[in-house]
Amino acid sequence: MNIYEQDLGKTAANYVPLSPVSFVERSAEVFGDLESVVHGQRRYRWKETRDRAARLAAALASFGVGRGTTVSAMLHNTPEMVEAHYAVPALNAVLNTLNTRLDASLLAWQMNHCETAVLLTDRELAPTMAAALRLLRDEHGRTPLVIDVCDSEYAGPGERLGEFEYEALLEAHKPLAVLAGPRDEWDAIAVSYTSGTTGDPKGVVTHHRGAYLNSVCNAATWTLPHFPRYLWTLPMFHCNGWCFPWTVAMLGGTHVCLRKVEAAAIFEAIRNERVDHYCAAPIVHNLLLAAPDAMRAGIGQKVRAMVAGAAPPASMIEGMARIGFEITHVYGLTEVYGPASVAVKRPAWSEETLSEQTRLNGRQGVRYALEEGMTVMDPAQMREVPADGQTMGEIMFRGNIVMNGYLKNAKATAEAFAGGWFHTGDLAVLEPDRYVKIKDRSKDIIISGGENISSLEVEDALYRHPAVLACAVVARPDPKWGEAPLAYVELRAGAEVDAATLIAHCKSLLAGYKVPRDIRFEAIPKTSTGKIQKFQLRERARSAAAIDQE
């Protein structure tokens, strides 16, 4: 033992496990009188939001929720979803935010896989969730406790599915004295599902330490001031809203909630609630660009936006600059808590032409300040490629802002972490200034409107039609969605079927956003062993998109 280890150990006075839950307690303490959440007619201050989260935590604790218990949330961007991000981690439980666009069978599979004990569900989503809960019970033998959320801003149909109603449950419980957080910062804070190359979802387990650090990184990367007014256009179910539920809490900011992402509602919120920050996939930015100029009337404040989910087209970056919105391009994956790299804008870039600024800003950039490593490597040799902008390799990360691993999938975890780096599967080049630029996706994942689509899952649906002999699905550039699935199909001898029939067939098996937008009946290139050569199809897809846009 050296002298710096003598009587200098960890104590309650000098060491606390890192958790973003602490941000909520701080804001309630020092900014308790400031506005925390806005949702239609509902308005809360930080003391109230902390109190509501502590009541939810108390209610969940009374049901036996604790360390390692999974609480799933099928919610829109409402105050209840914000509160779940504070209450569930405070109990050292694990938050599983469900994609509101998924079908019942996949929702049931995910809830069974992560062993959901409690489900929070919005009444509007009752038809899908009722079917999912039946499947969960009948096929998997699991019956979670269900809490219905009856949002004040939703007046449409939807039955109650559970024994408890959210507001009544909060009213019935006194708030916990402290939102305490985990015993160990390595403990799981969330499990989020992402498509894999096989089409089977993977449960990405993330920890308190990483969520804390990436929340701080969001503020540092964006030079966020105290008290931002942040609009929820990004779904909170997606990578826990890129950790922004906790970033906003850290800064004593205001969550401006939004149930539906529509241009008029977004501009109205920006204008009326003085919103100055939001995050979104390229499709949302394009939605705003396409809106009539009159919708933007009355917006005088500077608005800053992050874009990620698919490489933003140059026209989108240029267009947002023209309407006075400042865009920051970030890149990441669920496995790295959402964005973990950023195209940091250097001062000299402002002297470049708009076209060159767009090219520079369109790159995936450099690692977040608290991420220990990001580079492009030859995956076979595990060596960094030359920074020449030409040599292709795989983007890899390592550090504290990387997941624990994949739930119940040791093989996939080991493969993802081979060689001491997280392998993203995204192919890119390293440019001379060490900014990364993606060139392709080795996982065959299509990113459409910010959502991941497994091409193999779509192919599996197509193959279930008796007329299909061979098929391949690739990403086609799409001006609205960023990317969209395009299917190439070869029919069996003598079979006849049209594109509309196959699309309807896919709609019966897949969530709507996964269904191919276009089907082309063409010969599919294969190797001598029969392996489909997707790289040729990607070239066809890009060419077809270019021709269609002429």
VOKOL-327410 format. One record per residue (C-alpha): x, y, z. Coordinates in Angstrom, 1 decimal, always signed. Layout:
// residues N
      x      y      z
      X      Y      Z
...
//
This chain:
// residues 550
      x      y      z
   +0.0   +0.0   +0.0
   +1.4   +3.4   -1.0
   +0.9   +6.6   +1.1
   -2.0   +7.7   -1.1
   -4.0   +4.6   -0.2
   -3.6   +5.0   +3.6
   -6.8   +6.2   +5.3
   -8.0   +7.7   +2.0
  -10.8   +5.4   +1.0
  -14.2   +5.9   -0.4
  -16.8   +7.2   +2.1
  -20.3   +8.6   +1.9
  -18.7  +12.1   +2.1
  -16.5  +11.7   -1.0
  -18.0   +9.1   -3.2
  -21.5   +8.7   -4.7
  -22.3   +6.4   -7.7
  -23.0   +8.5  -10.8
  -26.6   +8.6  -11.8
  -28.6  +11.2  -13.7
  -31.3  +10.9  -11.1
  -29.2  +13.3   -9.0
  -29.9  +16.0  -11.6
  -33.6  +15.9  -10.7
  -33.0  +16.3   -7.0
  -30.7  +19.3   -7.6
  -33.1  +21.1   -9.9
  -35.9  +20.6   -7.4
  -33.7  +22.0   -4.7
  -32.3  +25.0   -6.4
  -34.7  +25.6   -9.3
  -37.9  +24.3   -7.6
  -39.9  +27.4   -8.5
  -38.9  +27.3  -12.2
  -41.0  +25.7  -15.0
  -40.1  +22.1  -15.6
  -42.8  +20.6  -17.9
  -45.4  +22.1  -20.2
  -48.1  +20.0  -21.8
  -51.1  +21.7  -23.2
  -52.9  +23.2  -20.2
  -50.7  +21.4  -17.7
  -47.7  +23.2  -16.3
  -45.4  +22.0  -13.6
  -42.4  +23.4  -11.7
  -39.3  +21.5  -10.8
  -40.5  +20.9   -7.2
  -43.7  +19.5   -8.6
  -42.1  +17.3  -11.2
  -39.7  +15.9   -8.6
  -42.7  +15.4   -6.3
  -44.7  +13.5   -9.0
  -41.7  +11.3   -9.9
  -41.2  +10.5   -6.2
  -44.9   +9.6   -5.8
  -44.6   +7.3   -8.9
  -41.5   +5.8   -7.4
  -43.3   +5.2   -4.1
  -46.2   +3.5   -5.9
  -43.9   +1.3   -7.9
  -41.9   +0.4   -4.7
  -45.2   -0.7   -3.1
  -45.6   -3.2   -6.0
  -42.2   -4.7   -5.2
  -40.3   -2.8   -7.9
  -36.6   -2.5   -7.0
  -33.1   -3.3   -8.3
  -33.2   -5.2  -11.6
  -37.0   -5.0  -12.0
  -38.1   -4.0  -15.5
  -40.8   -1.3  -15.9
  -42.0   -0.9  -19.5
  -43.5   +2.4  -20.8
  -45.7   +2.6  -23.9
  -46.1   +6.3  -23.8
  -46.0   +9.4  -26.1
  -43.9  +12.4  -25.2
  -46.0  +13.4  -22.2
  -45.2  +14.4  -18.6
  -45.7  +10.8  -17.5
  -42.9   +9.7  -19.8
  -40.6  +12.3  -18.3
  -41.5  +11.2  -14.8
  -40.9   +7.6  -15.6
  -37.3   +8.5  -16.6
  -36.8   +9.9  -13.1
  -38.8   +7.5  -10.9
  -37.8   +4.1  -12.3
  -34.0   +4.7  -12.1
  -34.4   +6.2   -8.6
  -35.5   +2.7   -7.5
  -32.5   +1.1   -9.2
  -35.1   -0.5  -11.5
  -34.7   -0.7  -15.3
  -36.7   +1.4  -17.7
  -37.9   -0.2  -21.0
  -39.4   +2.4  -23.3
  -41.5   +0.7  -26.0
  -41.7   +2.0  -29.6
  -45.2   +3.2  -30.1
  -45.1   +2.2  -33.8
  -44.5   -1.5  -33.2
  -47.0   -4.3  -33.7
  -48.5   -6.4  -30.9
  -46.4   -9.5  -31.5
  -43.1   -7.7  -31.3
  -44.1   -5.8  -28.2
  -45.1   -9.0  -26.5
  -41.8  -10.6  -27.5
  -39.8   -7.6  -26.1
  -41.7   -7.5  -22.8
  -41.2  -11.2  -22.3
  -37.5  -11.0  -23.2
  -36.8   -8.2  -20.6
  -39.3   -9.8  -18.1
  -41.5   -6.8  -17.7
  -43.1   -6.6  -14.3
  -45.0   -3.3  -14.6
  -46.3   -1.6  -17.7
  -47.3   +2.1  -18.1
  -49.5   +2.5  -21.1
  -51.3   +5.4  -22.8
  -55.0   +4.9  -23.3
  -54.8   +5.9  -27.0
  -52.5   +2.9  -27.6
  -54.9   +0.4  -25.9
  -55.9   -1.6  -29.0
  -52.3   -2.6  -29.8
  -51.4   -3.1  -26.1
  -54.4   -5.2  -25.4
  -53.4   -7.6  -28.2
  -49.8   -7.5  -27.0
  -50.8   -8.3  -23.4
  -52.9  -11.2  -24.6
  -50.0  -12.6  -26.5
  -47.7  -12.0  -23.6
  -50.1  -14.0  -21.3
  -51.0  -16.8  -23.8
  -47.7  -17.4  -25.5
  -45.2  -16.5  -22.7
  -47.2  -16.9  -19.5
  -46.4  -13.4  -18.3
  -48.9  -11.0  -16.8
  -47.4   -7.6  -15.8
  -49.2   -5.1  -13.6
  -50.7   -2.5  -15.9
  -51.0   +1.2  -15.1
  -53.2   +3.3  -17.5
  -52.2   +6.8  -18.4
  -55.2   +9.0  -19.3
  -53.5  +12.0  -20.8
  -55.4  +15.3  -20.4
  -54.4  +16.2  -23.9
  -56.0  +13.1  -25.5
  -59.8  +13.0  -25.8
  -60.2  +10.1  -28.2
  -61.2   +6.5  -27.8
  -59.2   +3.9  -25.8
  -60.2   +1.5  -23.1
  -58.4   +1.1  -19.8
  -56.4   -2.1  -19.6
  -55.1   -2.1  -16.0
  -56.2   -2.2  -12.4
  -54.6   +1.2  -11.7
  -54.9   +4.7  -13.2
  -51.8   +6.9  -13.1
  -53.0  +10.1  -11.5
  -55.1   +8.2   -8.9
  -52.0   +6.1   -8.1
  -49.9   +9.2   -7.6
  -52.5  +10.7   -5.4
  -52.6   +7.6   -3.2
  -48.9   +7.6   -2.4
  -46.7  +10.0   -0.5
  -43.5  +11.0   -2.4
  -40.3   +9.2   -1.5
  -38.0  +11.3   +0.7
  -35.1  +11.0   -1.8
  -34.8   +9.8   -5.4
  -31.8   +7.8   -4.4
  -30.4   +6.1   -7.5
  -28.3   +2.9   -7.7
  -25.9   +1.2   -5.3
  -23.5   +0.7   -8.2
  -23.2   +3.1  -11.1
  -22.7   +0.0  -13.4
  -26.2   -1.1  -12.6
  -28.6   -1.1  -15.5
  -30.7   +2.0  -16.0
  -32.5   +1.0  -19.2
  -33.0   -1.7  -21.8
  -33.8   -0.5  -25.3
  -34.4   -2.8  -28.3
  -32.7   -2.4  -31.6
  -32.9   -4.5  -34.8
  -30.0   -6.8  -35.5
  -28.7   -8.3  -38.7
  -30.8  -11.4  -38.2
  -34.0   -9.5  -37.7
  -34.2  -10.5  -34.1
  -34.2   -7.5  -31.7
  -31.3   -7.1  -29.3
  -31.9   -5.7  -25.8
  -29.3   -3.0  -25.3
  -28.6   -2.6  -21.6
  -27.2   +0.7  -20.5
  -25.9   +1.8  -17.1
  -26.3   +4.8  -14.8
  -22.7   +6.0  -15.3
  -23.0   +6.2  -19.1
  -26.4   +7.9  -18.9
  -25.0  +10.5  -16.5
  -21.9  +11.1  -18.6
  -23.8  +11.4  -21.9
  -26.3  +13.7  -20.3
  -23.4  +16.0  -19.5
  -22.0  +15.5  -23.0
  -25.2  +16.7  -24.6
  -24.9  +20.0  -22.7
  -21.2  +20.4  -23.4
  -21.5  +19.4  -27.1
  -24.3  +21.8  -27.7
  -23.0  +24.5  -25.3
  -26.4  +24.4  -23.7
  -27.1  +27.3  -21.2
  -29.0  +26.9  -18.1
  -32.8  +26.9  -18.5
  -33.2  +25.7  -22.1
  -36.7  +25.4  -23.4
  -36.6  +22.0  -25.1
  -39.3  +20.7  -27.4
  -39.9  +16.9  -27.5
  -40.0  +16.2  -31.2
  -37.6  +13.2  -30.7
  -39.5  +10.2  -29.3
  -38.5   +9.6  -25.7
  -38.8   +5.9  -26.5
  -35.8   +6.2  -28.8
  -32.6   +5.7  -26.8
  -34.3   +7.3  -23.8
  -34.6  +10.5  -25.8
  -30.8  +10.5  -26.4
  -30.5  +11.1  -22.6
  -32.1  +14.6  -22.9
  -34.7  +13.9  -20.2
  -31.8  +14.0  -17.8
  -29.9  +16.8  -19.6
  -32.8  +19.1  -19.3
  -33.1  +18.2  -15.6
  -29.4  +19.0  -15.1
  -29.9  +22.5  -16.5
  -33.2  +23.3  -14.8
  -34.7  +23.6  -18.2
  -38.3  +23.1  -19.5
  -39.6  +20.0  -21.2
  -42.2  +21.2  -23.8
  -44.1  +18.0  -24.5
  -45.7  +17.1  -27.8
  -47.9  +14.1  -28.4
  -47.9  +14.2  -32.2
  -45.1  +15.4  -34.5
  -46.8  +17.8  -36.9
  -45.4  +20.9  -38.5
  -48.2  +23.2  -37.3
  -47.9  +21.9  -33.7
  -44.1  +22.2  -33.7
  -44.1  +25.8  -35.0
  -46.9  +26.7  -32.6
  -44.9  +25.3  -29.6
  -41.7  +27.0  -30.7
  -43.6  +30.3  -31.0
  -45.9  +30.2  -27.9
  -43.5  +28.4  -25.6
  -40.4  +30.2  -26.7
  -38.7  +26.9  -27.6
  -35.0  +27.3  -28.3
  -33.8  +23.7  -28.7
  -35.1  +20.4  -30.2
  -33.7  +17.1  -31.6
  -35.1  +15.2  -34.6
  -34.3  +12.9  -37.5
  -34.0  +14.4  -41.0
  -37.7  +13.7  -41.8
  -38.9  +16.2  -39.1
  -36.6  +18.9  -40.3
  -37.8  +18.3  -43.9
  -41.3  +18.5  -42.6
  -40.6  +22.0  -41.2
  -38.9  +23.1  -44.4
  -41.9  +22.0  -46.5
  -44.4  +23.9  -44.3
  -45.8  +27.2  -45.5
  -43.9  +30.3  -44.5
  -46.9  +31.6  -42.6
  -46.5  +28.8  -40.0
  -43.1  +30.3  -39.0
  -44.5  +33.8  -38.4
  -43.8  +35.3  -35.0
  -40.7  +33.2  -34.2
  -38.1  +35.7  -33.2
  -35.8  +33.7  -31.0
  -32.8  +31.7  -32.2
  -33.7  +28.0  -32.5
  -31.0  +25.3  -32.4
  -31.6  +21.7  -33.5
  -29.7  +18.4  -33.5
  -30.1  +16.0  -36.4
  -29.3  +12.3  -36.3
  -30.8   +9.0  -37.3
  -29.7   +9.1  -40.9
  -27.1  +11.2  -42.8
  -28.9  +14.5  -43.4
  -29.2  +15.5  -47.0
  -27.4  +18.6  -48.1
  -30.6  +20.2  -49.1
  -32.0  +19.9  -45.6
  -28.9  +21.4  -43.9
  -29.0  +24.3  -46.4
  -32.7  +24.8  -46.1
  -32.7  +24.9  -42.3
  -29.9  +27.6  -42.4
  -32.1  +29.7  -44.8
  -35.0  +29.7  -42.3
  -32.6  +30.7  -39.5
  -32.5  +27.3  -37.6
  -29.0  +26.3  -36.5
  -28.3  +22.6  -37.1
  -25.8  +20.4  -35.3
  -25.2  +17.0  -36.8
  -24.6  +14.2  -34.4
  -24.1  +10.4  -34.8
  -24.5   +7.4  -32.6
  -26.4   +4.2  -31.9
  -28.6   +2.8  -29.2
  -25.5   +1.0  -27.9
  -23.8   +4.3  -27.2
  -26.8   +6.0  -25.6
  -27.8   +7.8  -28.8
  -25.4  +10.5  -30.1
  -21.8   +9.9  -29.1
  -20.1  +11.9  -31.9
  -20.6  +15.3  -33.4
  -19.6  +17.3  -36.4
  -18.0  +20.1  -34.3
  -18.2  +23.3  -36.2
  -14.8  +24.9  -36.4
  -14.6  +28.8  -36.6
  -12.9  +28.6  -40.0
  -15.8  +26.8  -41.5
  -17.9  +30.0  -41.5
  -15.6  +31.4  -44.2
  -16.4  +28.5  -46.6
  -19.1  +28.5  -49.2
  -22.5  +27.3  -48.0
  -22.0  +24.1  -50.1
  -18.7  +23.3  -48.4
  -20.2  +24.1  -45.0
  -22.9  +21.7  -45.7
  -20.4  +19.0  -46.7
  -18.4  +19.6  -43.5
  -21.5  +19.6  -41.3
  -22.8  +16.5  -42.9
  -20.1  +14.3  -41.6
  -20.4  +12.1  -38.5
  -17.6  +14.0  -36.9
  -15.5  +13.3  -33.8
  -16.2  +11.7  -30.4
  -18.1  +13.3  -27.6
  -15.7  +14.8  -25.0
  -16.5  +12.1  -22.4
  -16.3   +9.2  -24.8
  -12.8   +7.7  -24.6
  -12.4   +6.6  -28.2
  -13.9   +6.7  -31.7
  -12.1   +5.9  -34.9
  -12.3   +4.0  -38.1
  -10.6   +0.6  -38.0
   -9.9   -2.4  -40.2
  -12.0   -4.9  -38.3
   -9.8   -7.9  -39.4
   -6.5   -6.4  -38.2
   -8.0   -4.1  -35.5
   -5.8   -1.3  -36.8
   -6.9   +2.3  -37.5
   -7.2   +3.1  -41.2
   -5.2   +6.0  -42.6
   -6.8   +9.4  -42.3
   -6.9   +9.8  -46.0
  -10.6  +10.1  -46.7
  -10.4   +7.0  -49.0
   -9.6   +3.9  -47.0
  -12.8   +2.2  -45.8
  -13.1   +0.7  -42.3
  -15.6   +0.2  -39.5
  -16.6   +2.9  -37.0
  -15.7   +1.8  -33.5
  -16.2   +3.3  -30.0
  -14.8   +2.5  -26.6
  -15.3   +4.2  -23.2
  -17.8   +5.0  -20.5
  -20.5   +5.9  -23.0
  -20.9   +2.3  -24.3
  -23.5   -0.1  -23.3
  -23.1   -2.9  -20.7
  -24.0   -5.4  -23.5
  -26.9   -7.2  -25.0
  -29.5   -8.7  -22.7
  -29.4  -12.6  -22.6
  -27.1  -12.6  -25.6
  -23.5  -13.3  -24.6
  -22.5  -14.2  -28.2
  -23.7  -11.0  -29.7
  -22.1   -9.0  -26.8
  -18.7  -10.7  -27.3
  -18.8  -10.1  -31.0
  -19.7   -6.4  -30.5
  -16.8   -5.9  -28.1
  -14.2   -8.0  -30.0
  -10.7   -6.5  -29.7
  -11.7   -4.1  -26.9
  -13.8   -1.8  -29.1
  -17.5   -1.6  -29.8
  -18.1   -2.5  -33.4
  -20.9   -0.4  -34.9
  -21.1   -2.2  -38.2
  -21.1   +1.2  -40.0
  -18.5   +1.5  -42.7
  -16.7   +4.9  -43.0
  -13.6   +6.7  -43.9
  -11.4   +8.9  -41.6
  -10.7  +12.2  -43.2
   -7.4  +14.2  -42.8
   -8.9  +16.3  -40.0
   -9.9  +13.0  -38.3
  -13.6  +13.7  -38.8
  -15.5  +10.5  -39.7
  -17.7  +10.1  -42.7
  -20.0   +7.1  -43.2
  -20.0   +5.4  -46.5
  -22.2   +2.4  -46.0
  -23.9   +0.2  -43.5
  -22.5   -3.3  -43.1
  -25.5   -4.5  -40.9
  -28.0   -3.9  -43.7
  -30.0   -1.8  -41.3
  -32.2   +0.8  -43.0
  -32.8   +4.0  -41.0
  -36.1   +5.5  -42.0
  -37.4   +8.5  -40.2
  -34.9   +7.8  -37.4
  -36.2   +4.3  -36.9
  -34.1   +1.2  -37.5
  -35.5   -1.4  -40.0
  -33.9   -4.8  -40.4
  -33.8   -5.6  -44.1
  -33.8   -9.3  -43.2
  -37.0   -8.9  -41.3
  -38.7   -7.3  -44.3
  -37.3  -10.1  -46.5
  -38.7  -12.7  -44.2
  -42.1  -11.2  -44.6
  -41.8  -11.2  -48.4
  -40.6  -14.8  -48.5
  -43.8  -15.8  -46.7
  -45.8  -15.0  -49.9
  -46.0  -18.2  -52.0
  -45.2  -16.3  -55.2
  -41.8  -15.0  -54.1
  -38.8  -17.1  -55.2
  -36.0  -14.6  -54.1
  -35.9  -11.2  -52.6
  -33.6   -8.6  -51.2
  -34.3   -5.4  -49.4
  -32.0   -2.4  -49.4
  -32.1   +1.3  -48.4
  -33.2   +3.7  -51.1
  -32.5   +7.4  -50.5
  -35.8   +9.2  -49.7
  -36.2  +12.9  -49.6
  -38.8  +12.7  -46.8
  -37.7   +9.8  -44.6
  -33.9   +9.9  -45.2
  -34.0   +6.2  -46.2
  -36.9   +3.9  -47.2
  -37.0   +0.2  -47.8
  -36.9   -0.9  -51.5
  -37.5   -4.5  -52.3
  -36.2   -6.4  -55.3
  -38.2   -9.6  -56.0
  -38.0  -12.6  -58.3
  -41.2  -14.6  -58.7
  -41.6  -18.4  -58.9
  -42.1  -19.8  -62.4
  -45.7  -19.3  -63.5
  -46.5  -17.1  -60.5
  -48.2  -13.8  -60.9
  -48.5  -11.0  -58.3
  -48.3   -7.3  -58.4
  -46.5   -4.8  -56.1
  -49.7   -3.6  -54.4
  -50.5   -7.2  -53.4
  -47.0   -7.8  -52.0
  -47.1   -4.5  -50.1
  -50.5   -5.4  -48.6
  -49.1   -8.8  -47.6
  -46.2   -7.1  -45.8
  -48.6   -4.8  -44.0
  -50.3   -7.8  -42.5
  -47.0   -9.0  -41.0
  -45.0   -5.8  -40.2
  -45.3   -2.5  -38.5
  -46.3   +0.1  -41.1
  -43.0   +1.9  -41.2
  -41.2   -1.3  -42.1
  -43.2   -2.0  -45.2
  -41.4   -1.5  -48.5
  -42.4   +1.8  -50.2
  -41.5   +0.3  -53.6
  -41.1   -3.2  -55.1
  -39.2   -3.9  -58.3
  -39.6   -7.2  -60.1
  -36.0   -7.7  -61.4
  -33.3  -10.4  -61.6
  -31.4  -10.3  -58.4
  -27.6  -10.6  -58.7
  -26.0  -13.6  -57.0
  -22.6  -15.2  -56.6
  -21.8  -18.6  -58.0
  -22.9  -20.1  -54.7
  -26.2  -18.3  -54.8
  -25.4  -15.5  -52.3
  -27.2  -12.3  -53.1
  -24.9   -9.4  -53.9
  -26.6   -6.5  -52.1
  -23.9   -4.0  -53.0
  -25.1   -4.2  -56.6
  -28.7   -3.6  -55.5
  -27.7   -0.6  -53.4
  -26.2   +0.9  -56.5
  -29.4   +0.2  -58.4
  -31.4   +1.8  -55.6
  -29.3   +4.9  -55.6
  -29.5   +5.1  -59.4
  -33.3   +4.6  -59.4
  -33.7   +7.3  -56.8
  -31.6   +9.7  -58.8
  -33.6   +9.0  -62.0
  -36.9   +9.4  -60.1
  -35.8  +12.8  -58.8
  -34.8  +14.2  -62.2
//
